[in-house]
Amino acid sequence: MPVNTGAVGKRFPTVTYAVGREKIREFARAVGETDPLHHRVEAARAAGHPDLVAPPMFAVVYAMPSLAPAMFDPEVGIDFSRLVHGGQEFTWNGLVVAGDEITTTATLVEVSERAGNGFFTFETRSVNQDGAEVCVGRWMNVVRAA
């Protein structure tokens, strides 16, 4: 599968996500997170936070929507019928709490081909309403050879 590297460096429209208490609680329950900072407002405030603290992997919830336009962009050329998740990694730079508005921008940072498979790596940068970067994500997707 010959890959098109012409879209490398392309930035996609930003997406803003309003972080809500119930979404934090639902996510924490779903992943088995029991820390009271993710469930009880009084515990979070007693620890010095303005509201519930999102678990670190909540980054998937606020960052993932920015990837949809990138992965469906014809210029990128991902064949969804052959797509598999290759991996992801995050660097966290600050806490996300209920009430934050997180804005994320995705960029296609690398495209390569190995053994006929296409490898597409995207980077997301997420900032809060004060402009502070809270998370950088790298998302690798593999398009299997025909």
Helices and strands as residue ranges (DSSP letters): E 15-18, H 21-31, G 36-38, H 41-46, G 56-58, H 59-63, G 64-66, H 67-71, G 80-82, E 83-92, E 101-114, E 117-127, E 133-143
